[in-house]
Amino acid sequence: MTNSSQVNAGTVSAAITSVAHNRSTATLAPAEKPAKFSGVDFKRWQQKMFFYLTTLSLQRFINENVPVISDETPPEE
């Protein structure tokens, strides 16, 4: 059997959990935004920028696929 305090505690934790999972995007404070690249330690800056874009759900715009150019030359018209 459960008493009323156990039931209320379960309700509160369920409400907190559902609120936490309903947030669609996290907003970052301006202080958390990565600084502009200064020319030092590119790999570290690149990782920070990728993480920042991932938190904003923008990582899909980072494209590392190199386009393939065909060997055939199109006919001149």
C-alpha positions in Angstrom: 0.0 0.0 0.0 1.1 3.5 -0.6 0.4 6.5 1.5 -0.5 10.0 0.2 3.1 11.3 0.5 4.4 8.5 -1.7 1.7 9.1 -4.3 2.5 12.9 -4.3 6.2 12.3 -4.6 5.6 10.0 -7.6 3.4 12.6 -9.3 5.9 15.4 -8.8 8.8 13.4 -10.2 6.8 12.4 -13.2 5.8 16.0 -13.8 9.4 17.1 -13.6 10.6 14.3 -15.9 8.0 15.1 -18.6 8.8 18.8 -18.6 12.5 18.0 -19.0 11.9 15.8 -22.0 9.6 18.2 -23.8 12.2 20.8 -24.4 13.0 20.7 -28.1 16.1 22.9 -28.3 18.6 24.0 -25.7 19.3 27.7 -25.6 22.9 28.6 -24.9 24.0 31.8 -23.2 26.2 34.1 -25.3 29.1 33.2 -23.0 28.9 29.6 -24.1 29.2 30.5 -27.8 32.7 29.5 -29.1 35.0 32.4 -29.9 36.0 33.3 -33.4 39.0 31.3 -34.7 42.2 33.1 -33.8 44.6 30.9 -35.7 45.7 28.9 -32.7 44.8 25.2 -32.1 42.4 24.7 -35.0 41.4 21.1 -34.0 40.2 22.2 -30.6 38.3 25.1 -32.1 36.8 22.8 -34.7 35.6 20.4 -32.0 34.0 23.3 -30.0 32.3 24.6 -33.1 30.9 21.2 -34.1 29.6 20.7 -30.6 28.0 24.1 -30.6 26.3 23.5 -34.0 25.2 20.1 -32.7 23.5 21.6 -29.7 21.6 24.0 -32.1 20.7 21.0 -34.3 22.7 22.6 -37.2 25.3 19.8 -37.6 23.6 18.7 -40.8 25.0 21.8 -42.6 28.6 20.6 -42.0 29.3 18.6 -45.1 32.6 16.8 -45.5 31.8 15.0 -48.7 33.9 16.2 -51.5 32.0 16.5 -54.8 33.2 14.1 -57.6 34.1 15.7 -60.9 33.6 13.4 -63.9 36.4 12.9 -66.4 34.1 13.5 -69.3 33.9 17.0 -70.8 30.4 18.0 -71.7 29.9 18.7 -75.4 30.1 22.4 -76.4 26.9 23.7 -78.0 
